[in-house]
Amino acid sequence: MYTRLTLFGIFVIFISSELTHAQSFKQENPLAHTYSIVARDPVTGDMAVGVQSHWFSVGTVVSWGEAGLGVIATQSFVNKSFGIRGLALLKEGKTPQEALEILLSTDAGKAVRQVSILDKHGQIATHTGDLCIKFAGHIIGKDFSVQANMMLNDQVWPKMAQAYEAADSLPLAERVLQAMKGAQAAGGDIRGQQSASILVIKGVSENKPWDERLIDLRVDDSKDPLAELERLLKVYRAYEHMNNGDLAVEKNDMPLASLEYQKAEEMFPDNLEMKYWHAITLLNNGDIQTASDMLLAVFKKDENWRKLTARLPASGILQLSEKDLNYILNLK
């Protein structure tokens, strides 16, 4: 009992002296106790951070990344500056281990920090402070690291690593999701679930930062954030097919365009927008009959799509003769 009380007293002194008072502690060092994964696709070089926690909007606190550099997960009693500062150190040419040592060397709170840094080469450095709330730990694998604190048991991060390694046939984002599902199945955060996120960035920078976040999905508050994150990832993949269809249209490859649009619609058959833009593309390519059947089904569910169709010619998005346009607008 004496040992426990002594440890508690040391911890309270540390918190009060380092962070001054409770309000600044919450603002500057969020209690993002959590499990996370940093990972790199060895084929594409793309990098990812996946995280889940019983903490609001955990993805805005834990996950950091920059194309062509690396990704960072900073958690437990979070030092958010580790994200930006860690990436800056990688940009200077530091290895993840060197960057981690520099960050921790000036941090009086390193005993309660947990942080993992992965660079574009697949090099990894991970730290779990001695005073992170148990169960806490990490495992570094090939091109990935899993880390967790305040877990229900000590099997969470090993199961997370196993799930990631077993999902090697999946795309990076789906692999990361499987790892998090493995962690949750093993018990997860002792407090339960609230938020989750997946960030995927390009392994190689083309100096176009606006295009270098491939996936950036967040669930800020949910009773089942991983299920919602999985749904959002599926929506993202469906819209990838829509984008591929648009690109095929630009190249006048209508068979490929129709195939891509069909794949998107099969993933979300109740999504009116996917059907609608597929139909508009068909109209612009002269397939009036197929497009009219699709549009009639859309119009019956929501008349606003008919109103939108009437506005498209003025913007050059829909190119129809007046006769064909009137025919479409009067479908019943």
LOVEXMI-838117 format. One record per residue (C-alpha): x, y, z; chain. Coordinates in steps of 0.1 Angstrom, whole numbers. Example, Ala and Ser with C-alpha at 12.3 -4.5 7.8 and 13.67 -1.06 7.14 Angstrom:
# residues 2
xx 123&yy -45&zz 78&unit A
xx 137&yy -11&zz 71&unit A
END
This chain:
# residues 332
xx 0&yy 0&zz 0&unit A
xx 29&yy 24&zz 8&unit A
xx 44&yy 18&zz -26&unit A
xx 11&yy 25&zz -43&unit A
xx 5&yy 57&zz -24&unit A
xx 40&yy 69&zz -29&unit A
xx 37&yy 63&zz -67&unit A
xx 4&yy 81&zz -67&unit A
xx 19&yy 110&zz -49&unit A
xx 48&yy 112&zz -73&unit A
xx 24&yy 111&zz -102&unit A
xx 3&yy 139&zz -88&unit A
xx 33&yy 161&zz -81&unit A
xx 45&yy 155&zz -117&unit A
xx 12&yy 164&zz -132&unit A
xx 8&yy 196&zz -111&unit A
xx 43&yy 208&zz -115&unit A
xx 46&yy 200&zz -152&unit A
xx 11&yy 211&zz -163&unit A
xx 3&yy 238&zz -137&unit A
xx -35&yy 231&zz -134&unit A
xx -62&yy 208&zz -147&unit A
xx -76&yy 231&zz -174&unit A
xx -43&yy 237&zz -192&unit A
xx -35&yy 200&zz -188&unit A
xx -67&yy 191&zz -207&unit A
xx -61&yy 217&zz -234&unit A
xx -24&yy 211&zz -241&unit A
xx -20&yy 175&zz -232&unit A
xx -52&yy 156&zz -240&unit A
xx -58&yy 122&zz -223&unit A
xx -57&yy 103&zz -255&unit A
xx -53&yy 68&zz -240&unit A
xx -57&yy 46&zz -269&unit A
xx -45&yy 19&zz -293&unit A
xx -29&yy 28&zz -326&unit A
xx -9&yy 15&zz -355&unit A
xx 16&yy 32&zz -379&unit A
xx 22&yy 12&zz -410&unit A
xx 38&yy 13&zz -445&unit A
xx 28&yy -5&zz -476&unit A
xx 60&yy -21&zz -489&unit A
xx 47&yy -22&zz -525&unit A
xx 34&yy 14&zz -529&unit A
xx 54&yy 31&zz -501&unit A
xx 22&yy 47&zz -488&unit A
xx 20&yy 52&zz -450&unit A
xx -9&yy 51&zz -426&unit A
xx -20&yy 58&zz -390&unit A
xx -50&yy 41&zz -375&unit A
xx -63&yy 49&zz -340&unit A
xx -93&yy 42&zz -318&unit A
xx -100&yy 56&zz -283&unit A
xx -126&yy 64&zz -257&unit A
xx -118&yy 100&zz -263&unit A
xx -135&yy 126&zz -285&unit A
xx -121&yy 132&zz -319&unit A
xx -89&yy 112&zz -313&unit A
xx -78&yy 114&zz -349&unit A
xx -72&yy 152&zz -346&unit A
xx -48&yy 146&zz -316&unit A
xx -29&yy 114&zz -323&unit A
xx -24&yy 111&zz -361&unit A
xx 3&yy 131&zz -380&unit A
xx 19&yy 125&zz -414&unit A
xx 35&yy 141&zz -444&unit A
xx 40&yy 125&zz -478&unit A
xx 76&yy 115&zz -486&unit A
xx 85&yy 118&zz -449&unit A
xx 66&yy 96&zz -425&unit A
xx 38&yy 92&zz -400&unit A
xx 36&yy 97&zz -363&unit A
xx 12&yy 85&zz -336&unit A
xx 15&yy 104&zz -303&unit A
xx -7&yy 93&zz -274&unit A
xx -13&yy 85&zz -237&unit A
xx -8&yy 118&zz -220&unit A
xx -3&yy 134&zz -254&unit A
xx 24&yy 158&zz -263&unit A
xx 8&yy 171&zz -295&unit A
xx 40&yy 189&zz -305&unit A
xx 56&yy 155&zz -312&unit A
xx 36&yy 153&zz -344&unit A
xx 49&yy 185&zz -361&unit A
xx 83&yy 185&zz -345&unit A
xx 88&yy 149&zz -353&unit A
xx 80&yy 154&zz -390&unit A
xx 104&yy 184&zz -390&unit A
xx 132&yy 162&zz -377&unit A
xx 126&yy 136&zz -404&unit A
xx 127&yy 164&zz -429&unit A
xx 161&yy 174&zz -416&unit A
xx 173&yy 138&zz -423&unit A
xx 170&yy 123&zz -388&unit A
xx 161&yy 87&zz -385&unit A
xx 130&yy 78&zz -365&unit A
xx 151&yy 67&zz -336&unit A
xx 171&yy 100&zz -336&unit A
xx 140&yy 120&zz -339&unit A
xx 124&yy 102&zz -310&unit A
xx 154&yy 106&zz -288&unit A
xx 155&yy 143&zz -295&unit A
xx 118&yy 147&zz -287&unit A
xx 120&yy 128&zz -255&unit A
xx 153&yy 145&zz -243&unit A
xx 134&yy 178&zz -237&unit A
xx 102&yy 163&zz -224&unit A
xx 98&yy 161&zz -186&unit A
xx 67&yy 141&zz -192&unit A
xx 83&yy 113&zz -212&unit A
xx 73&yy 87&zz -185&unit A
xx 37&yy 91&zz -194&unit A
xx 41&yy 95&zz -232&unit A
xx 36&yy 69&zz -259&unit A
xx 48&yy 77&zz -294&unit A
xx 57&yy 59&zz -326&unit A
xx 75&yy 73&zz -356&unit A
xx 77&yy 55&zz -390&unit A
xx 96&yy 70&zz -420&unit A
xx 93&yy 65&zz -457&unit A
xx 120&yy 38&zz -456&unit A
xx 100&yy 17&zz -432&unit A
xx 123&yy 25&zz -402&unit A
xx 104&yy 27&zz -369&unit A
xx 110&yy 39&zz -334&unit A
xx 84&yy 35&zz -306&unit A
xx 84&yy 46&zz -270&unit A
xx 61&yy 35&zz -242&unit A
xx 68&yy 55&zz -210&unit A
xx 72&yy 36&zz -177&unit A
xx 42&yy 54&zz -161&unit A
xx 17&yy 49&zz -190&unit A
xx -14&yy 34&zz -175&unit A
xx -15&yy -3&zz -177&unit A
xx -20&yy -24&zz -196&unit A
xx 4&yy -6&zz -220&unit A
xx 30&yy -17&zz -245&unit A
xx 40&yy -19&zz -281&unit A
xx 53&yy -43&zz -308&unit A
xx 74&yy -33&zz -338&unit A
xx 70&yy -55&zz -368&unit A
xx 80&yy -54&zz -405&unit A
xx 69&yy -20&zz -418&unit A
xx 46&yy -14&zz -388&unit A
xx 43&yy -7&zz -351&unit A
xx 13&yy -12&zz -328&unit A
xx 11&yy 6&zz -295&unit A
xx -15&yy 8&zz -268&unit A
xx -21&yy 21&zz -232&unit A
xx -49&yy 19&zz -207&unit A
xx -60&yy -14&zz -223&unit A
xx -83&yy -40&zz -207&unit A
xx -56&yy -66&zz -208&unit A
xx -21&yy -72&zz -222&unit A
xx -33&yy -91&zz -252&unit A
xx -46&yy -61&zz -271&unit A
xx -15&yy -50&zz -290&unit A
xx -2&yy -85&zz -297&unit A
xx -36&yy -94&zz -312&unit A
xx -35&yy -61&zz -332&unit A
xx -2&yy -71&zz -347&unit A
xx -14&yy -106&zz -355&unit A
xx -45&yy -91&zz -373&unit A
xx -24&yy -67&zz -393&unit A
xx 0&yy -94&zz -404&unit A
xx -28&yy -118&zz -413&unit A
xx -45&yy -92&zz -436&unit A
xx -15&yy -88&zz -459&unit A
xx -37&yy -93&zz -491&unit A
xx -57&yy -62&zz -483&unit A
xx -51&yy -25&zz -493&unit A
xx -32&yy -6&zz -466&unit A
xx -63&yy 12&zz -452&unit A
xx -83&yy -20&zz -449&unit A
xx -53&yy -37&zz -433&unit A
xx -51&yy -10&zz -407&unit A
xx -88&yy -13&zz -400&unit A
xx -84&yy -51&zz -395&unit A
xx -56&yy -44&zz -370&unit A
xx -79&yy -21&zz -350&unit A
xx -107&yy -46&zz -351&unit A
xx -83&yy -72&zz -338&unit A
xx -74&yy -49&zz -309&unit A
xx -111&yy -43&zz -301&unit A
xx -119&yy -80&zz -302&unit A
xx -91&yy -86&zz -277&unit A
xx -107&yy -62&zz -252&unit A
xx -95&yy -27&zz -264&unit A
xx -96&yy 4&zz -243&unit A
xx -107&yy -4&zz -208&unit A
xx -132&yy 25&zz -209&unit A
xx -148&yy 14&zz -242&unit A
xx -151&yy 31&zz -276&unit A
xx -158&yy 66&zz -288&unit A
xx -138&yy 78&zz -318&unit A
xx -115&yy 64&zz -345&unit A
xx -96&yy 75&zz -376&unit A
xx -75&yy 63&zz -405&unit A
xx -50&yy 85&zz -423&unit A
xx -32&yy 73&zz -454&unit A
xx -5&yy 95&zz -472&unit A
xx 16&yy 90&zz -502&unit A
xx 50&yy 75&zz -498&unit A
xx 65&yy 98&zz -524&unit A
xx 58&yy 135&zz -524&unit A
xx 51&yy 153&zz -557&unit A
xx 51&yy 187&zz -540&unit A
xx 13&yy 188&zz -542&unit A
xx 3&yy 186&zz -505&unit A
xx -34&yy 191&zz -516&unit A
xx -32&yy 157&zz -533&unit A
xx -10&yy 138&zz -509&unit A
xx -36&yy 127&zz -483&unit A
xx -50&yy 97&zz -500&unit A
xx -75&yy 88&zz -472&unit A
xx -84&yy 109&zz -442&unit A
xx -114&yy 95&zz -424&unit A
xx -125&yy 103&zz -389&unit A
xx -154&yy 92&zz -366&unit A
xx -154&yy 118&zz -338&unit A
xx -181&yy 104&zz -315&unit A
xx -199&yy 71&zz -319&unit A
xx -210&yy 41&zz -299&unit A
xx -193&yy 19&zz -324&unit A
xx -166&yy 40&zz -342&unit A
xx -149&yy 11&zz -359&unit A
xx -181&yy 0&zz -376&unit A
xx -187&yy 35&zz -387&unit A
xx -151&yy 39&zz -399&unit A
xx -155&yy 7&zz -419&unit A
xx -187&yy 20&zz -435&unit A
xx -170&yy 53&zz -444&unit A
xx -141&yy 34&zz -459&unit A
xx -165&yy 15&zz -481&unit A
xx -181&yy 47&zz -492&unit A
xx -146&yy 61&zz -501&unit A
xx -139&yy 30&zz -522&unit A
xx -172&yy 34&zz -540&unit A
xx -164&yy 70&zz -549&unit A
xx -130&yy 58&zz -561&unit A
xx -149&yy 38&zz -587&unit A
xx -170&yy 69&zz -596&unit A
xx -138&yy 89&zz -601&unit A
xx -123&yy 61&zz -622&unit A
xx -155&yy 62&zz -643&unit A
xx -151&yy 99&zz -648&unit A
xx -115&yy 95&zz -659&unit A
xx -126&yy 68&zz -684&unit A
xx -152&yy 91&zz -698&unit A
xx -125&yy 117&zz -704&unit A
xx -106&yy 91&zz -724&unit A
xx -137&yy 82&zz -742&unit A
xx -136&yy 46&zz -729&unit A
xx -173&yy 42&zz -723&unit A
xx -172&yy 4&zz -716&unit A
xx -147&yy 10&zz -687&unit A
xx -167&yy 40&zz -675&unit A
xx -199&yy 20&zz -673&unit A
xx -181&yy -8&zz -655&unit A
xx -166&yy 15&zz -629&unit A
xx -200&yy 33&zz -624&unit A
xx -217&yy -1&zz -620&unit A
xx -192&yy -12&zz -594&unit A
xx -199&yy 20&zz -574&unit A
xx -237&yy 15&zz -576&unit A
xx -234&yy -21&zz -566&unit A
xx -216&yy -11&zz -534&unit A
xx -243&yy 15&zz -526&unit A
xx -275&yy 7&zz -545&unit A
xx -295&yy 33&zz -526&unit A
xx -272&yy 62&zz -534&unit A
xx -291&yy 84&zz -558&unit A
xx -261&yy 106&zz -566&unit A
xx -241&yy 77&zz -580&unit A
xx -270&yy 67&zz -603&unit A
xx -276&yy 103&zz -613&unit A
xx -241&yy 112&zz -625&unit A
xx -238&yy 78&zz -642&unit A
xx -270&yy 87&zz -661&unit A
xx -257&yy 122&zz -670&unit A
xx -226&yy 107&zz -685&unit A
xx -247&yy 83&zz -706&unit A
xx -267&yy 113&zz -718&unit A
xx -236&yy 131&zz -729&unit A
xx -226&yy 101&zz -748&unit A
xx -259&yy 97&zz -766&unit A
xx -274&yy 67&zz -747&unit A
xx -307&yy 84&zz -741&unit A
xx -328&yy 53&zz -734&unit A
xx -305&yy 38&zz -707&unit A
xx -300&yy 71&zz -691&unit A
xx -337&yy 80&zz -691&unit A
xx -346&yy 47&zz -673&unit A
xx -320&yy 55&zz -646&unit A
xx -331&yy 91&zz -642&unit A
xx -368&yy 82&zz -640&unit A
xx -360&yy 60&zz -610&unit A
xx -340&yy 88&zz -594&unit A
xx -367&yy 114&zz -601&unit A
xx -394&yy 92&zz -585&unit A
xx -374&yy 92&zz -553&unit A
xx -365&yy 129&zz -552&unit A
xx -378&yy 156&zz -576&unit A
xx -349&yy 179&zz -568&unit A
xx -327&yy 158&zz -592&unit A
xx -351&yy 167&zz -620&unit A
xx -347&yy 204&zz -611&unit A
xx -309&yy 200&zz -610&unit A
xx -310&yy 185&zz -645&unit A
xx -327&yy 215&zz -659&unit A
xx -298&yy 237&zz -646&unit A
xx -269&yy 216&zz -659&unit A
xx -269&yy 228&zz -696&unit A
xx -262&yy 264&zz -686&unit A
xx -230&yy 252&zz -670&unit A
xx -220&yy 230&zz -699&unit A
xx -221&yy 199&zz -678&unit A
xx -251&yy 184&zz -698&unit A
xx -250&yy 187&zz -735&unit A
xx -284&yy 178&zz -750&unit A
xx -306&yy 191&zz -778&unit A
xx -336&yy 211&zz -766&unit A
xx -358&yy 182&zz -777&unit A
xx -339&yy 156&zz -757&unit A
xx -337&yy 178&zz -727&unit A
xx -374&yy 183&zz -727&unit A
xx -379&yy 146&zz -730&unit A
xx -357&yy 139&zz -700&unit A
xx -373&yy 167&zz -679&unit A
xx -408&yy 153&zz -686&unit A
xx -401&yy 117&zz -677&unit A
xx -430&yy 102&zz -658&unit A
END
